[in-house]
Amino acid sequence: MTYLLPLRWHTDTGLAELTDYLRWLADRVDVLVVDGSAPDLFARHAETWRGLVRHLPPDPDRRGLNGKVRGVHTGVDAADHEHLVIADDDVRYDEAGLRAVHRLLGRVDLVRPQNYFDPLPWHAWWDTGRTLLNRALGDDYPGTLAVRRSTFLAMGGYDADVLFENLELIRTVRAYGGVEATAAGLYVRRLPPDAAHFRGQRVRQAYDDLAQPARLLSALAVLPAAAVASRRPRLLLGMAATVVALAEAGRRRADGNAVFPPSTSLAAPLWLLERGVCSWLAVAQRVLLGGVRYHDTRIRQPAHPTSAIVRRSAGRTATETAKRRPEPHARAEG
């Protein structure tokens, strides 16, 4: 199995810790780092990781606004193995997680594990409210996916001009007719960002909901609903209690109480109120600025609808899709 890490750092604050993790990984899987960092940082990484991992720059012929997607395409082209784990730089697998993903990829085209924060500072506690609500109402979107290389290449990869790249990859695999395992009980640790980074991501994360109209409409309705309920304290309290109960259901799903502390359910109403504010700001950025800021550019499209991806890929994959579509996607729990 190949572990693919697309990287673009502006500082090397976490270099020692990441190097220790890569050293641990390299004893178990083939590790490939596609590094889009500035030249001085790239050179330092190359020296630090020499003989430990394969380290290469993004393919300059790859085009697209999203640097992570360009890195993923470069890594998939260079990978030697059929089973690929794609992970952000803050994801920390253990051996059981790697083995579970490897087994699932023997039966499906894409695996979606479940991330959890450890340690849990205040802002990671706050954001865990989002995770629990996602688990209660559907599925969460982690910072890591696993995919079969042959499927990725056959479908022609995925669009590099979107913001919500993981959703775009999931939808592209589905559009191609691939089978997805949503493993709500396959828990993979994630390091929390610092508080400044967390604050800077609030509107950008809300912008992702523009690719999911039902979520967006629900988020936009939060502030008006709270304004109406504020005149009736019991109603407001009841709404908050309902949100906490929903988050608690998500926390307990697939033995989630093993990694999500009980107090995290209390974060859900706070996160939902924040998302209600940031969703209006995200819509304003779409209308007034044409998109959300991403590094040194703006990206308009959060992710394409599955129907649009199907139409775009219909000619290329029609025959293969017909062979591979016994079910649209599978769900694996635990």
PANU-457287 format. One record per residue: x, y, z of N, C-alpha, C in turn; residue in one letter. Coordinates in steps of 0.05 Angstrom, whole numbers, plus 32768, in hexadecimal, padded with zeros to 4 digits. Example, Ala and Ser with C-alpha at 12.3 -4.5 7.8 and 13.67 -1.06 7.14 Angstrom:
2
81087F8E809C80F67FA6809C81087FBE809CA
81017FD3808E81117FEB808F81028001809DS
//
This chain:
334
80117FE88000800080008000801280198000M
8009802D7FF2801780477FF18008805B8001T
801780698012800C807F8022801480998015Y
800180A8800B800680C07FFB800080D9800CL
801480E980108011810280208017811A800EL
800181288005800581427FF7800B8158800BP
802081668007802A8179801B802F8194800FL
802881A9801E803081C58016803281D58030R
804B81D78039805081E58052805C8200804EW
8056821380608062822D8060807682318077H
8074821F808B8087821E80A1808C820180A8T
80A281FC80B680A981E180BD80A581DB80DBD
809181E880E7808D81E58103808981C8810CT
807B81B980FC8075819D81038087818880F6G
809E819080EC80AE817E80DC80B8816680ECL
80C1816A810480CC8154811480B6813F811AA
809E8149812280898136812880808127810FE
807D813580F88075812780E0808B811380D7L
80A4811A80DA80B9810880D380B880EE80E3T
80B280F080FD80AF80D9810E809880C78103D
808280D480FC806B80C480F1807380B780D7Y
808080C680C5808880BA80AB809B80A280AFL
80AC80A580C380BF808F80C980AF807680D2R
809B807A80E2808A806480EB807B805880D3W
8070806980C28062806080AA807480508098L
808C80598094809E804D808080A580308087A
80A2802880A080A7800D80A7808F7FFB80A0D
80798007809780617FF7809280567FFA8076R
80588011806A804E8015804F80628026803FV
805D80278025806C80388013806280558017D
80748068801D806B8083802380758096800DV
806280A58002806880B87FEC805E80D47FF4L
807180E77FF6806A81027FFD806D81147FE4V
805781207FDC805781337FC68057814F7FD2V
806D815D7FD0807381747FDF8072818E7FCED
805E819E7FD3805B81B77FC4806581CF7FD4G
807581CA7FE9807F81E07FF9809381F17FEAS
809982097FF580AC821B7FE980C7820D7FE6A
80D882167FD380F182087FCD810382037FE5P
810682177FF781178213800E810C81FD8021D
80F281FD802480E681E8803580E781CD8027L
80E281CD800D80E481B47FFE810081A78002F
811581B87FFF813081AE8002813581A3801EA
812B81B08032812E81A7804E8120818C8052R
8107818A804680F9817180498108815A803AH
8112816080238121814C8014813981418024A
814781538031815D814B80418154813B805AE
813F8144806781358136807F812B811B8079T
811E81178062811080FE805C811F80ED8048W
813880F48042814780E4802F814B80C7803AR
814480B4802A814680988031812F808E8042G
811C80A0804981068098805A80EC8095804AL
80E680A9803880CE80A8802880D680B1800CV
80C480AD7FF980C780B97FDE80BC80D57FDFR
80CC80E87FD780C581047FDA80C881127FBFH
80B3811D7FB480B481297F9A80A181427F98L
80A681547F868095816B7F83807D81657F72P
806881757F73805181717F62805981737F44P
804B81637F34805081637F178049817F7F0CD
805C818E7F00805581A87EF6804181A87EDFP
803D81917ED3802A818F7EBD800D818C7EC7D
800A81877EE17FF081857EED7FE581A17EF1R
7FCD81A67EE87FC181C07EEB7FA981BF7EFER
7FA281D67F0A7F8C81D77F1C7F9181EA7F32G
7F7C81F57F3E7F7E82097F537F8581FC7F6EL
7F7D81E37F727F8181D67F8C7F9B81C77F8CN
7FAF81D17F9B7FC981C57F9B7FC981A87FA6G
7FB781A37FBA7FB681887FC57FAE81747FAFK
7F9B817B7F9E7F9281687F897FA981637F75V
7FB781787F6F7FCE81757F5D7FE381617F69R
7FE781647F837FF981527F917FEF81367F91G
7FD581327F957FCA81177F957FCD810A7F79V
7FC781197F647FCB810E7F497FE881067F44H
7FFA81177F4D801781117F4A801E80F77F58T
801480F57F71801A80DD7F81800E80C47F76G
7FF680C57F6D7FE980AD7F617FF880A47F49V
800180B67F38801180AF7F21802B80A17F29D
803780A97F3F8051809F7F47804F80867F59A
803780807F638034806A7F778039804F7F6AA
8043803D7F7A804A80227F718035800D7F78D
802280157F89800F80017F947FF280087F8DH
7FE27FF37F8D7FC57FF67F867FB680047F9CE
7FBD7FFF7FB57FAE800B7FCB7FBC80257FD4H
7FAD803B7FD57FB880557FDB7FA980617FF2L
7FB8806B80067FAD807B801B7FB580988015V
7FA280AA80137FA780C7800F7FA180D58029I
7FB480E380357FB080EF804F7FBC810A8051A
7FAE811C80607FB9813780667FD08134807AD
7FDF8149807D7FF78148808E7FF1814680ABD
7FD8814A80B37FD1814880D07FC4812D80D7D
7FC2811B80C47FB6810180C97FCB80ED80D4V
7FC380DD80E87FD680CB80F47FC980AF80F6R
7FCE809E80E37FC4808280E47FD3807280F9Y
7FC6805D81037FD4804981127FD580308101D
7FE2801B810A7FE5800380FA7FCA7FF580F5E
7FB87FF581097F9E7FE981057F8E7FF880EFA
7F90801280EE7F83802280DA7F8D801C80BEG
7FA7801A80BB7FB3801480A17FAA7FF88097L
7FAA7FE580A97FA17FCA80A27F847FC9809AR
7F737FD880A97F577FD880A37F517FE48088A
7F5F7FFB80827F5B800780687F657FF58051V
7F7B7FE780567F867FD580427F727FBE803CH
7F657FB380517F527F9E804E7F397FA8803ER
7F2F7FBF80467F187FCA80387F1D7FCF801BL
7F357FD980147F3B7FDE7FF87F3C7FC57FE7L
7F3D7FAE7FF57F3B7F957FE67F1F7F907FDBG
7F0B7F9F7FE67EEF7F9A7FDE7EE27FB37FD2R
7EED7FCA7FD67EE07FE37FCD7EF47FF47FBFV
7EEA800A7FB37EFB801C7FA47F0580347FB5D
7EF5803C7FC97EFC80537FD97EF3804E7FF6L
7F04805580097EFF805280267EFF806E8032V
7EEA807380427EE8808C80517EEA8086806FR
7F018089807C7F03808580997EF6809C80A8P
7EF8809B80C37EEE80B080D47F0580BC80E4Q
7F0980D680E17F1D80E480F17F1380EC810CN
7F2580EF81207F1F80FB813A7F37810A8143Y
7F33811F81527F498130815B7F5581258175F
7F6F812481767F7E811D818E7F9A8129818CD
7FA1813C819E7F92814681B57F7A815781ADP
7F6C816181C27F52816E81BE7F52818A81CBL
7F60819E81C07F5E81B981CA7F4281C481C4P
7F3D81DD81CE7F2281E781CC7F1781E881B0W
7F2781F0819D7F1D81F381817F1981D88174H
7F2881C3817C7F2381A881727F0A819D817EA
7F0581A381987EEC819B81A57ED581A88197W
7ED781C181907EC281D081827EBC81C38167W
7ED181BD81587ECD81B2813D7EC38195813ED
7EC7818781547EBD816C81577E9E816D8157T
7E928183815F7E758185815D7E6C81818140G
7E7B818C812D7E74818781117E76816A810AR
7E8C815D81137E908140810C7E78812F8116T
7E708135812F7E5A8125813B7E408129812CL
7E3A814181247E21814681157E22813980FAL
7E3A813A80ED7E3D812C80D47E38810E80D7N
7E43810280EC7E3F80E680F17E2280DF80F7R
7E1480F181047DF880EC810A7DE680EE80F2A
7DEC810080E07DDB810580C97DE480F880AFL
7DFB80ED80AF7E0680E080977E2280D6809CG
7E3580E3808F7E5180DB80917E6380F38093D
7E7980F080A17E8C810680A47EA08106808CD
7EAE811C80897EC2811E80747EDE81208081Y
7EEE810A80807F07810A808E7F1D8117807DP
7F35811980897F4C8124807B7F5C810E806EG
7F5080F7806B7F5E80E0805E7F4980CF804FT
7F5180C680387F4180B280297F54809D801FL
7F4A808680187F5A8071800C7F4C80687FF2A
7F5C80637FDD7F50805D7FC37F6180497FB4V
7F55803A7FA37F6480297F917F7080397F7AR
7F8980357F757F9780447F607F8B803F7F45R
7F8480267F3F7F78801F7F257F5E802E7F21S
7F4E80317F357F3580407F337F3A805D7F2ET
7F4D80687F3D7F5480857F3A7F5D808B7F1EF
7F6F807A7F137F79807F7EF97F64807A7EE3L
7F5380667EE77F3F80607ED37F2A80777ED1A
7F2480847EE77F1080997EE67F1D80B47EDFM
7F3780B47EDB7F4580CC7ED37F4A80E07EE9G
7F4B80D67F027F5080E87F197F3780F97F1FG
7F3B81107F2B7F2581217F327F2D813E7F2EY
7F1981507F2E7F1D816C7F267F2E817A7F3BD
7F41818A7F307F5481987F427F4D81B67F45A
7F3581BE7F3C7F2C81D97F3F7F1681DC7F53D
7F1681CB7F677F0181CC7F7C7F0E81D07F97V
7EFE81DA7FAA7F0881DE7FC57F0581C57FD6L
7EEE81B87FD67EE881A17FE67EF281887FD7F
7F0C81837FD77F17816F7FC67F0F81537FCEE
7F0C814D7FE87F0481327FF07EE8812B7FE7N
7ED6813E7FE97EBB81397FDF7EBB81357FC0L
7ECC81447FB27ECE81417F957ED881257F8FE
7EEC811B7F9E7EF681007F997EE180EB7F9EL
7ED380EE7FB57EBE80DA7FBC7EA980DA7FA6I
7EA080F17F9D7E8B80F27F897E9580E87F6ER
7EAE80EC7F687EB980E27F4E7EBA80C47F4ET
7EC280B87F647EC2809A7F667EA680907F64V
7E93809C7F717E7780947F6E7E6D80967F51R
7E7380AD7F457E6A80B27F297E76809D7F16A
7E8E80947F1C7E9B80807F0C7E8F80647F10Y
7E7F80617F257E7380477F2C7E8380387F41G
7E9680457F4E7EA680387F637E9680337F7CG
7EA080217F8C7E93801A7FA57EA280277FBCV
7E9380347FCE7E9F80447FE47E9880367FFEE
7EAB803480107EA7802B802B7EA98042803EA
7E938049804A7E92805F805F7E968052807AT
7EAE805280847EB58043809C7EB4805580B4A
7E9C805980BF7E98806B80D57EA6806280EEA
7EAD804880F07EBB803E81087ED980398103G
7EE4804380ED7F00804080E87F0D805B80F0L
7F16805D81087F1E807781147F3C807C810FY
7F41809381037F5D809B80FD7F6280B6810AV
7F7680B7811A7F7D80CF812A7F8580E68117R
7F7E80FE81217F86811781127F90812B8126R
7FA6813881207FB1814D81317FA18166812DL
7F9A817581427F8B818E813E7F9D81A48133P
7F9181B681247FA181CE811B7FA581E08133P
7FB681F5812F7FB7820981447F9E821B8142D
7F99822A81577F80823981597F7E824E8143A
7F95825A813B7F94826F81267F8C8262810BA
7F97824B81057F8F823D80EC7F71823680EDH
7F68822C81047F4C822581077F3A823D8101F
7F418254810D7F30826C81087F30827480EAR
7F47827180DD7F49827880C17F3A826680AEG
7F32824F80B87F24823B80A67F06823C80A8Q
7EFB824D80BA7EDE824B80BF7ECD825080A6R
7ED1826680997EC1826C80817EC78259806AV
7EE1825380687EE9824180527EDC82268055R
7EDA821B806E7ECC820280727EAE8204806DQ
7EA3821B80747E86821F806F7E8182208051A
7E94822A80417E91822B80247E8D82108018Y
7E9881FB80257E9581E0801A7E7781D88018D
7E6681E480297E4A81DD80287E3C81E6800FD
7E4981F880007E3C82007FE77E3B81E97FD3L
7E4A81D47FD87E4981BC7FC87E3481A87FD2A
7E2781AF7FE97E13819D7FF47DFA81AF7FFBQ
7DE881B37FE87DD381C77FEC7DC281C38005P
7DBC81A9800C7DAB81A580237DB981AE803DA
7DD381A9803F7DE381B280567DE481D18056R
7DE881DC803F7DEA81F9803E7DD082078047L
7DB981FD803D7DA0820980447D9B82068062L
7DA281EF806D7D9F81EA808A7DB081FE809AS
7DC9820280917DDB8214809F7DD18231809DA
7DC7823980857DBD825480827DA482598093L
7D968244809A7D7E824780AA7D83824980C8A
7D9C824480D07DA2824380ED7D9E825F80F9V
7DA9827480EE7DA7828E80FA7D8A829880FBL
7D7A829680E57D5E829E80E87D4F828E80FDP
7D54827480FE7D46826381127D4E826B812EA
7D68827181327D718279814D7D6582948155A
7D6382A681417D5782C081477D3A82BE8150A
7D2B82AC81427D0F82A9814A7D0D829B8165V
7D1E8287816A7D1D827881837D278288819BA
7D37829D81957D4382AC81AB7D2D82BB81BBS
7D1682BF81AF7D0082CC81BD7CF182B981D0R
7CF7829F81CD7CEB828B81DE7D01827981E9R
7D0C827F82007D238271820B7D208253820CP
7D08824A82127D04822D82147D07822081F9R
7CFD822D81E47D00822381C97D1E822281C1L
7D2D823781C87D49823881C17D58822281D0L
7D51821E81E97D5E820981F97D5781ED81EDL
7D3F81EA81E57D3681D181D97D4581CB81BFG
7D4981E081AF7D5881DC81967D7581D4819CM
7D8181E181AF7D9D81DA81B67D9F81BE81C1A
7D8B81B681D17D8B819B81DC7D88818681C5A
7D78818D81B17D74817A819B7D8E8177818BT
7D9D818D81877DB6818B81797DCA817A8189V
7DCB817E81A47DDD816E81B47DD6815181B3V
7DBC814B81B47DB3812F81B27DBB81228197A
7DB8813281827DC0812881687DDE81228167L
7DEE813581727E0B813181727E1281198183A
7E04811481997E0980FD81AA7E0480E3819BE
7DEF80E3818A7DEA80CB81797E0280C68166A
7E0D80DC815B7E2480D9814A7E3D80D08159G
7E3F80D981727E5680D181837E5580B38189R
7E3E80A9818D7E3B808D81957E3B807A817DR
7E38808581657E388074814D7E528065814AR
7E51804B81447E68803B813F7E7D803E8155A
7E74803D816E7E86803E81857E9780578186D
7E8B806D817C7E9A8086817B7EA180918197G
7E93808881AB7E99809181C67EB5808981CFN
7EC2807781C07EDE807081C67EF1808681BFA
7EEA809781AD7EFD80AC81A47EF280C981A7V
7ED880CB81AA7ECB80E581AE7EC280E881CBF
7ECE80FA81DB7EC580FD81F77EA8810781F8P
7E9A8100820E7E7E810882117E7A8126820EP
7E8D813682177E89815382167E87815E81FAS
7E91814F81E67E91815A81CB7E75815E81BFT
7E61814F81C97E46815381C07E3C816F81C6S
7E46817A81DC7E3E819581E47E4881AB81D1L
7E5D81A481C17E6881B781AE7E5681BB8196A
7E4481A881917E3481A981787E2481C28174A
7E1581CC81897E0581E481847E1781FC817FP
7E2E81FE818C7E41821481877E4B8213816AL
7E5381FB81627E5D81F981467E4781FF8132W
7E2F81F681387E1981FB81257E1382198122L
7E15822781397E11824481387E2782528128L
7E3F8249812C7E568253811C7E52824E80FFE
7E49823680F87E45822F80DB7E2F824080CFR
7E1B824680E07E05825880D67E10827380CEG
7E22827E80DD7E2E829880D77E40829680BEV
7E52828280BF7E66828080AA7E5A8278808FC
7E43826A808F7E36826380767E2D827C8067S
7E22828F80767E1A82A880697E3282B7805EW
7E4882B6806D7E6182C380637E6C82B4804AL
7E69829A804A7E73828A80337E628291801AA
7E488293801D7E37829A80067E3E82B77FFCV
7E4482C9800F7E4C82E480077E6682E37FF7A
7E7982D37FFF7E9282D17FF07E8D82C67FD4Q
7E7B82B37FD27E7582A87FB77E6982BD7FA5R
7E5682CD7FB07E4782E07FA07E5882F97F9AV
7E6683037FAF7E74831D7FAC7E91831A7FA2L
7E9E83047FA97EBB83007FA37EC082EA7F8FL
7EAB82DB7F887EAF82C67F747EBB82AC7F7FG
7EBE82AA7F997ECA82917FA47ED882977FBEG
7EE382827FCA7EF082847FE47F0F82847FE0V
7F1D82917FF27F3A82937FF07F4782787FF5R
7F5982707FE47F6882577FE77F85825E7FE0Y
7F9682607FF47FB282687FF07FB382837FE1H
7FBE82837FC87FC1829C7FBA7FAC829F7FA3D
7F9682907FA57F8282927F917F6682907F9ET
7F5182907F8E7F36828B7F977F2A82747F88R
7F1C82637F967F0F824C7F897EF182517F8BI
7EE3824F7F757EC682537F747EB782397F7AR
7EC082237F6F7EB1820A7F717EB981FA7F89Q
7EA781F57F9C7EAF81E47FB37EB281C77FAAP
7E9F81BC7F9B7EA081A17F907E8A819F7F7BA
7E8D818E7F687E79818B7F537E6381777F5BH
7E4A817C7F537E3581687F587E3C814E7F4BP
7E3381387F577E39811E7F4C7E2E811C7F2FT
7E1781277F2B7E0B81267F107E1D81337EFBS
7E2A81497F027E3C81577EF07E5581467EEAA
7E5F81387EFF7E7681277EFB7E6F810F7EEAI
7E5781047EED7E4E80EE7EDD7E4D80F67EC0V
7E41810E7EBA7E3F81177E9F7E5B811B7E92R
7E6D81267EA27E88812C7E987E9781127E92R
7E9380FE7EA27EA380E57E9E7E9480CF7E8FS
7E7B80D57E867E6A80C07E7A7E7780B47E62A
7E8280C47E507E8E80B97E387EA680A87E3DG
7EB780B07E517ECF80A27E567ECB80887E65R
7EB680877E767EB480707E887E9A80607E85T
7E8B80657E707E7180597E6D7E73803A7E6EA
7E85802F7E5F7E8780127E5E7E9080077E79T
7EA480137E847EAF80097E9E7E9A800C7EB4E
7E8C80227EB47E7880277EC97E6280127EC8T
7E5A800A7EB07E457FF67EAE7E4E7FDC7EBAA
7E687FD67EB87E727FBD7EC37E747FBE7EE1K
7E777FD67EED7E7F7FD97F097E697FE37F1AR
7E507FE47F117E3B7FF27F207E267FDF7F2BR
7E2E7FCA7F3A7E197FBA7F487E0B7FC97F5EP
7E197FDE7F6A7E0E7FEE7F7F7E1C80097F7EE
7E0F801F7F857E1B80397F827E32803D7F95P
7E2F80367FAF7E4580367FC17E3E80267FDAH
7E52801B7FE77E4D800A7FFF7E5380198018A
7E488010802E7E4D801D80487E588008805BR
7E6F800E80667E7B7FFB807A7E7E80098094A
7E737FFD80A97E74800980C47E867FF780D6E
7E95800580E87EA57FF580FB7EC07FED80F0G
//
